[in-house]
């Protein structure tokens, strides 16, 4: 990723795609930026910046706001899968390692479309033989050559933003399957409930929960205290909630008082 200090107006000469990538790199590092700031940094007009941000927004990479832009998810906007895969990677890998401990050889494991589930997919060959059921194409790609993994892919409508399949066909397939454990994530945790921005994603996650004997939620601590539009489930509907150890004390207290079964996971360097 390009450092903000090294971004120059020379990016403009490589054309719009290169400029937009450099602009995205800068916004990811900064977290947010103003239109005037981007225009000055990249030596282009405000109108050009707006066009670039519109293009990035259509890809689900950024969330345009009045006078600026952010890569942070909001209550109604979920970032593109490719962008989310670069956020809190160390924490997600730690959660994946902890989730692997909850899986036994010979089981059927359900993975949702999340980037955290994709991290877990990399580790699953260590538990071969397994049956893995997922709608996430990144998880499918990571497991397709694993000889000891029976891979069941959920069909449906492909959505590039999430790099996954959803819709009626996906839901109908889930209704005819039963897994030992479902590994899921959520966009936000408010109080003792998990939320997701997109209704289509929420519907399939609920179907995955219904198709599993055990349900485990893997969630980054930064998502606590945040809100999203659609309620996925109360945390007590999960058999276990795995969270990285950076969870604030106030949220730990809330979970303790509600009797939520959770475990804090150390995110090693």
C-alpha positions as CSV (number, residue, x, y, z in Angstrom):
1,X,0.0,0.0,0.0
2,X,1.3,3.4,-0.9
3,X,2.2,5.7,2.0
4,X,0.3,9.1,2.0
5,X,3.6,10.9,2.0
6,X,4.6,9.3,-1.3
7,X,1.4,10.0,-3.2
8,X,2.0,12.7,-5.8
9,X,0.2,14.3,-8.7
10,X,2.2,12.1,-11.0
11,X,-0.5,9.5,-10.4
12,X,-2.8,11.5,-12.7
13,X,-0.6,10.8,-15.7
14,X,-1.3,7.0,-15.4
15,X,-5.0,7.5,-16.0
16,X,-8.2,7.3,-14.0
17,X,-7.9,3.6,-12.8
18,X,-4.4,4.2,-11.3
19,X,-5.4,7.5,-9.8
20,X,-8.5,5.9,-8.2
21,X,-6.4,3.0,-6.8
22,X,-3.9,5.5,-5.3
23,X,-6.8,7.6,-4.0
24,X,-8.3,4.5,-2.4
25,X,-4.9,3.6,-0.8
26,X,-4.8,7.1,0.7
27,X,-8.3,7.0,2.0
28,X,-7.8,3.6,3.6
29,X,-4.8,4.8,5.5
30,X,-6.5,8.0,6.6
31,X,-9.8,6.4,7.3
32,X,-11.6,9.4,5.7
33,X,-10.8,12.4,3.5
34,X,-12.4,15.6,2.2
35,X,-13.0,16.3,-1.5
36,X,-10.9,19.5,-1.4
37,X,-8.1,17.5,0.3
38,X,-8.1,14.8,-2.5
39,X,-8.3,17.4,-5.3
40,X,-5.2,19.2,-4.0
41,X,-3.2,16.0,-3.3
42,X,-3.9,14.5,-6.7
43,X,-3.8,17.7,-8.7
44,X,-7.3,17.3,-10.2
45,X,-10.5,19.2,-10.1
46,X,-13.2,18.7,-7.5
47,X,-15.5,17.4,-10.3
48,X,-12.9,14.7,-11.2
49,X,-12.6,13.7,-7.5
50,X,-16.4,13.4,-7.3
51,X,-16.3,11.1,-10.4
52,X,-13.6,9.0,-8.9
53,X,-15.4,8.7,-5.6
54,X,-18.6,7.8,-7.4
55,X,-16.8,5.0,-9.2
56,X,-15.2,3.7,-5.9
57,X,-18.6,4.0,-4.2
58,X,-20.3,1.9,-6.9
59,X,-17.7,-0.8,-6.3
60,X,-18.5,-0.7,-2.6
61,X,-15.0,0.5,-1.7
62,X,-15.9,3.8,-0.1
63,X,-18.9,5.5,1.5
64,X,-19.5,9.0,0.1
65,X,-20.6,11.6,2.6
66,X,-21.3,15.3,2.4
67,X,-18.1,16.9,1.4
68,X,-16.0,13.8,1.8
69,X,-15.6,10.1,1.9
70,X,-14.8,7.3,4.3
71,X,-13.9,3.6,4.1
72,X,-15.6,2.9,7.3
73,X,-18.9,1.0,7.2
74,X,-22.0,2.7,8.4
75,X,-25.4,1.5,9.6
76,X,-26.6,1.0,6.0
77,X,-23.3,0.6,4.1
78,X,-21.0,-2.4,4.1
79,X,-17.6,-2.1,2.5
80,X,-16.5,-4.2,-0.4
81,X,-15.1,-7.6,0.5
82,X,-11.7,-6.8,-1.0
83,X,-11.4,-3.7,1.2
84,X,-12.7,-5.5,4.4
85,X,-10.1,-8.2,3.9
86,X,-7.3,-5.7,4.6
87,X,-8.9,-4.5,7.9
88,X,-8.1,-6.0,11.3
89,X,-6.3,-8.9,9.6
90,X,-4.3,-9.9,12.7
91,X,-7.4,-10.0,14.8
92,X,-9.4,-12.0,12.2
93,X,-6.6,-14.5,12.0
94,X,-6.6,-14.9,15.7
95,X,-10.3,-15.5,15.7
96,X,-10.0,-18.0,13.0
97,X,-7.4,-20.0,15.0
98,X,-9.7,-20.0,18.0
99,X,-12.6,-21.1,15.8
100,X,-10.6,-24.0,14.5
101,X,-10.3,-25.4,18.0
102,X,-14.1,-25.7,18.0
103,X,-14.1,-28.0,15.0
104,X,-13.5,-31.7,15.0
105,X,-12.5,-33.9,12.1
106,X,-15.4,-35.4,10.2
107,X,-17.8,-32.6,11.0
108,X,-19.9,-30.5,8.5
109,X,-18.9,-26.9,8.9
110,X,-21.0,-23.9,7.6
111,X,-19.1,-20.7,6.7
112,X,-20.7,-17.4,5.9
113,X,-19.5,-14.8,3.4
114,X,-17.4,-12.9,5.9
115,X,-13.7,-12.1,5.6
116,X,-13.2,-13.7,9.0
117,X,-14.7,-17.0,7.7
118,X,-12.3,-16.8,4.7
119,X,-9.4,-16.7,7.2
120,X,-10.8,-19.8,8.8
121,X,-11.1,-21.5,5.5
122,X,-7.3,-21.4,5.1
123,X,-6.9,-23.4,8.3
124,X,-9.6,-26.0,7.8
125,X,-7.4,-28.6,5.9
126,X,-5.8,-29.2,9.4
127,X,-9.1,-30.8,10.4
128,X,-9.5,-33.1,7.4
129,X,-11.7,-34.8,6.6
130,X,-14.4,-32.2,6.7
131,X,-17.5,-31.2,4.8
132,X,-17.6,-27.4,4.3
133,X,-20.7,-25.6,3.2
134,X,-20.4,-21.9,2.1
135,X,-21.7,-19.2,-0.1
136,X,-18.4,-17.2,0.1
137,X,-16.4,-17.5,-3.1
138,X,-13.2,-16.6,-1.3
139,X,-13.6,-19.5,1.0
140,X,-14.5,-21.7,-1.9
141,X,-11.3,-20.6,-3.7
142,X,-9.2,-21.3,-0.7
143,X,-10.6,-24.8,-0.2
144,X,-11.1,-26.1,-3.8
145,X,-7.8,-28.0,-4.0
146,X,-7.9,-29.5,-0.5
147,X,-8.2,-33.2,-1.0
148,X,-9.7,-33.9,2.4
149,X,-12.5,-31.3,2.1
150,X,-15.9,-32.1,0.7
151,X,-17.0,-28.7,-0.5
152,X,-20.6,-27.9,-0.9
153,X,-21.2,-24.5,-2.6
154,X,-24.4,-22.7,-2.1
155,X,-25.8,-21.4,-5.4
156,X,-27.8,-18.2,-5.9
157,X,-27.4,-14.7,-7.2
158,X,-23.7,-13.6,-7.1
159,X,-23.1,-10.2,-5.6
160,X,-19.6,-8.8,-6.4
161,X,-19.5,-6.4,-3.4
162,X,-19.7,-9.4,-1.0
163,X,-18.0,-11.9,-3.3
164,X,-20.7,-14.4,-2.4
165,X,-24.1,-15.8,-3.5
166,X,-27.4,-15.0,-2.0
167,X,-31.1,-15.1,-2.8
168,X,-33.9,-17.7,-3.0
169,X,-31.8,-20.5,-4.5
170,X,-29.2,-20.1,-1.8
171,X,-31.8,-20.1,0.9
172,X,-33.6,-23.1,-0.5
173,X,-30.4,-25.1,-0.6
174,X,-29.7,-24.3,3.1
175,X,-33.1,-25.5,4.1
176,X,-32.2,-29.0,2.9
177,X,-28.8,-29.1,4.7
178,X,-27.7,-29.7,8.3
179,X,-24.3,-28.8,9.6
180,X,-22.6,-29.5,12.9
181,X,-21.4,-26.0,13.3
182,X,-21.9,-22.6,11.6
183,X,-19.1,-20.0,11.8
184,X,-20.5,-16.5,11.2
185,X,-19.6,-12.9,11.6
186,X,-21.6,-9.7,11.9
187,X,-21.2,-6.0,10.9
188,X,-22.0,-4.5,14.3
189,X,-22.8,-5.4,17.9
190,X,-25.1,-3.1,19.8
191,X,-25.8,-4.1,23.4
192,X,-26.3,-7.8,23.2
193,X,-27.5,-8.0,19.6
194,X,-25.7,-8.6,16.3
195,X,-26.6,-6.5,13.3
196,X,-25.9,-6.5,9.5
197,X,-26.4,-3.6,7.0
198,X,-27.8,-5.6,4.0
199,X,-31.1,-7.4,4.3
200,X,-30.2,-10.0,1.7
201,X,-27.0,-10.9,3.6
202,X,-29.0,-11.0,6.9
203,X,-31.5,-13.4,5.5
204,X,-28.9,-15.9,4.4
205,X,-27.0,-15.7,7.7
206,X,-30.2,-16.4,9.5
207,X,-30.8,-19.4,7.2
208,X,-27.2,-20.6,8.0
209,X,-27.9,-20.3,11.7
210,X,-31.1,-22.4,11.3
211,X,-29.2,-25.1,9.4
212,X,-26.6,-25.8,12.1
213,X,-26.6,-27.6,15.5
214,X,-24.1,-25.1,17.0
215,X,-23.6,-21.5,16.1
216,X,-20.4,-19.6,16.7
217,X,-20.0,-15.8,16.1
218,X,-16.5,-14.4,15.3
219,X,-16.4,-10.7,15.8
220,X,-13.8,-8.0,15.9
221,X,-13.9,-5.8,19.1
222,X,-14.1,-2.6,17.1
223,X,-17.6,-3.6,16.0
224,X,-19.0,-3.3,19.5
225,X,-21.0,-0.2,20.2
226,X,-21.8,0.1,16.5
227,X,-25.1,-0.2,14.8
228,X,-26.4,-1.5,11.5
229,X,-29.8,-1.5,9.9
230,X,-30.9,-5.2,10.2
231,X,-30.9,-7.2,13.4
232,X,-29.3,-10.6,12.8
233,X,-29.7,-12.2,16.2
234,X,-29.3,-11.8,20.0
235,X,-25.9,-12.9,21.1
236,X,-27.5,-15.6,23.4
237,X,-28.6,-17.4,20.2
238,X,-25.0,-18.3,19.6
239,X,-23.3,-21.1,21.5
240,X,-20.1,-19.1,21.7
241,X,-18.9,-15.6,20.7
242,X,-15.2,-15.2,20.0
243,X,-13.9,-11.7,20.3
244,X,-10.3,-10.3,20.2
245,X,-9.0,-9.2,23.6
246,X,-9.1,-5.5,22.8
247,X,-12.8,-5.5,23.8
248,X,-13.5,-2.5,26.0
249,X,-14.3,-3.1,29.7
250,X,-17.8,-1.6,29.3
251,X,-18.7,-4.1,26.6
252,X,-17.3,-7.0,28.7
253,X,-19.5,-5.9,31.5
254,X,-22.6,-5.9,29.3
255,X,-21.8,-9.4,28.1
256,X,-21.2,-10.7,31.6
257,X,-24.4,-9.2,33.0
258,X,-26.4,-10.8,30.1
259,X,-24.8,-14.2,30.6
260,X,-23.4,-14.3,27.1
261,X,-21.0,-17.2,26.5
262,X,-17.9,-15.5,25.1
263,X,-14.2,-15.9,25.0
264,X,-11.5,-13.2,24.4
265,X,-8.8,-14.1,22.0
266,X,-5.2,-12.8,22.0
267,X,-4.2,-11.4,18.6
268,X,-0.6,-12.3,18.3
269,X,1.7,-10.1,16.2
